[in-house]
Amino acid sequence: MEQSYDYVICGGGLVGCVLASRLSHAGHSVVLLEAGPENYSEQVMSPIAAPRLLGSPLQYNLLTTNQPRFADRAVHNHVGRLLSGSSAVNYGLWTRGHSFDYDTWASAVGNERWSYKNMLPYFKKSETHYDPEASSDLHGFSGPIATTAGARIYPLRETFRAAFSSVGVQYNPDTNSGNPFGFGKFTENWKNAQRQPAGKAYDLARATVITQSTVASVTFEGDNHIATGVTLTNGVEYKAKKEVILTCGALKTPQLLMLSGIGPEKHLSQHGIKTIANLPVGENFHDHISAALFWKVKHPEKGVTVGSPLFNKPEFVHGNPMEWIATISTPREELIKAASVDKIDHADPYLKEPRGNAEIFVAYAPIAGDSSRPPDGTLISTPVVLLLPTSRGSLTLADTNPLSDPVLDGNYLATETDRAAMRAGVRLALRLMETDPAREVIESENPPEGCPSLSSVSSDAEIDRRISVAANSFYQNAGTAAMGTVVDSECRVKGVKNLRVCDASVLPLPIAGHYQAPMYAFAESVADLLLY
């Protein structure tokens, strides 16, 4: 059976839903194919259920190869496997990063479409922002996604405001202004205590949405290798009159490209796949990583963290139990020293000031760690996130079965610059908890089993050892079908026709923000690119 549409979109995640909505409402026939189910149950929609989605059947749960800098551990990398993709399973964090990240992207690919100036209208188009301090020059107030800054006031708000100020981190009234530096209110996209999955926030009524349908390969015709459609694992074919668009995410899109004959020729030949376009698909993988510190509170009976019977205001379950978020740069002297070890050229944009190398946030629950620390009302955590990794990993095929997981080598913390950035972030988190305001409420650090407690004067080696046992992926996968090498600056796959990749796979460089907000803006920009 064969069916024909103007656009065949493979992958019903965040970007796929936005494109299907915008293209179908503009009068184009669109089919959106998603491997997972449609599921908007309470398990998905409730903020307090978000941690329980990790490792569930609603996610792809890839296990990396053993990572030398993670104490030779293999770590899980979780992404959504349902309609709306990771927008239906994430924690709702909403950060843009720094304007320079986008300007660097635009410069790297030679297309000003991706500069911050030209992305800003799409950030605004995607959001309805609730914050009395927000400027209409910087935020949208009529978009599909409701976002809120500082929606709830937790018992320790002023304690940690004072603690950040005590370590010299300045208050930033709008960390999504294009300048995220300092600490500011936590911005999220929960609305009325409910998640906003992309497939609900963007109207898909005019698109044909087919769930539980895994694409096996893209089909091509002619010597010019024109993409004409896709074939599912069950043999059903869908034809594209205009284009095939891959939006399967940075883990599954490169797998589909390689199964379709687009990728490194040597690797494809090892699996008996005929090469259509010899491109470095699966290379340039980059991902944010996190390492959390956990802290025992002095007076759990006061109800200051999740799990305490007194941590019970109704609004506390309306979103994540997080309050302040801070973006920092690696101290200049440490950065230059580390960059010299990695032989990073002094003119590299990575060394231009300022760059948001790491992020710290305060969570009133033991998050971003292992399940051995239940939310019992006694713990606060301070996750440290590496935002601009210079390490690059790879994704390759395990076999030719589209249902198999690909092989993911994150190559995490391979560079000294990455290790220096994480080290600086952890050291700042330690200093934060040693301030007088924090010491009024914190009794001690709660280290992983077998690890000594850390302090701000711990040696680099001691901090590195802690990071190696505590670090995990933060599930911000990107770069595996990068602009400039695999696709051009308008997302068209090189060496073939009528095929685009439109997801985080195309990001040539990391962005110092959680990718949900950038990907909504990216999707809106791509929609206009296709329509106009």
C-alpha positions, 0 to 999 in steps of 0.5 A: 500500500502506498500513500502520497503527501506533500511532506513526509515527516519522520519523527513525531518529536518536538520539531516534527510536531511544529513542522507538521502543524505549520505546514498543514495549516498552510495548506500542505498535505502532511503525514507525521510518522512516529515510532512510539504511541500517543500518550497524554496520560497523567503519567506524562502530564503531571510534573511530579511524575516526570522523574518516573518516566526515566527508563520507561517504555515511553523513552529510548533508553540507550546505554553508552559504551564505557566512558573512561572519564566516567570511571569506565561506566556506561551511562543511560541516555534517555530520549522520548519515544512517543508523540511529542518526543522529549517535550513529553518526558522532560523536566520542562526547563526553558533556557535559551543560552547566550546570543553569542552561541547563535552568532557563532552557529551562524558564522560557522555555517555562513547563514545569518538565519541562525544568528540570535538577531534572526532567531529572536523573532522565533523565540518570541513566536513560540512562547507566551511568557508570564513574568512581570519583569519581562520585556516585549522586545525579548519575549513573546506573549501569544505563542503556543507554549506558556512559560513562567519565570519564578512561578512559585516561592519556596521556603529557602528562596531568600536563603539561596538568593543571599548565598549566590550573592555571597559568592559574587554571582550577580542577580540577573532579572532575565536569564533568557534575554540573550545574556544568561550570566549570573543567577536568576529565576527558574523558567519552565513551561508547565501550565496549570500544573500540566505538561505542554507536549508539542503535539498538544500545544501545536494543532495537528488536526490538519496533518495525518498523524500515524503513531507506532510506525517505525521508518526503516529507510528513505527511498531514492530514485534516479542518478541524482538520488531524489528522496521520494518517500519512506518505507516502514518496518512493516513494508508500508510506503509513504511517498513525498511529492515535495520533501522527506523531512527527518526529525527523529532526534540526534540519536535516531536520525543518524541511524536512519540516514545510515540505514538509507545509505547516507553516512561514512562509506567505510562504516556502511560497507561493513554492514553491507549497505550501499553508499548513496552519499559518503558523509560524516553522519554520526560524528560530532556528537555532543551532549550536556552532562551533569554531576549533582552534589547532595546536601543534608538539611539541618532541620528537615522537620521545617518542611523545606524539601520534597518528601517532607509532610510540611513541604505541602503548599498546593503550588509546589506540585505545579512544576519542578522543585527548583528556584535559582539557576546560574550560568557561569564562565570558567575562570579565565586563567583556568580556561586558557591553561586548559585550552593550551593542553587541548591545543585550542587556537587562541582565535577559537570562538570558544575562548571569546568572552563571555561563554556560558561554560557551566550551569548550577541550579538549586533543587529542593529534592535529590535530582540528577543522581541515582535512585539511592537517595529517595525524596524523603524531606532531608536533601537538597541538590545542586546539579552542575551542568556542562553547557559547552562541551568541546569533547566530541563523541560518535554514533554508529550502527550496531546492525542493520535492524531499524529497531536496534539501538545504535552504538553511542560513544559519548566520549564525555570529558575527553578534553581538559577544557571540559574537565576544567569547566566542570571542576569550576562549576563544582567548586562554585557549588561547594563555595555556595554551600559554605556561605553563611546563609547556606550554612544556616540550613545545610548540615553537610554534604551527602557524598556517594557511597565510598566517596569522601566529602568535598569542600571548596579547597578540595584538590582538582584531582579530588573533584575530578574523581567525584565527577567521574563517579557522579556524572551522567548524560543530561540528554541534550544530544546534538550534532550527529548530522551537522550543518556544514558537513552533513546538511547545508545551512538550510538543513538539506542533506548533501549529495541527495535531493528533497531530503532534510534533517530538521532536529538537534542533529544539525547543530554544529556546535553546542548551545549553552541552554537546554535545547527545548526552547532553542528547538522550538525557535529552530522549528518555527524558523525552519517552518518559515524557510519551507513556506516562504 
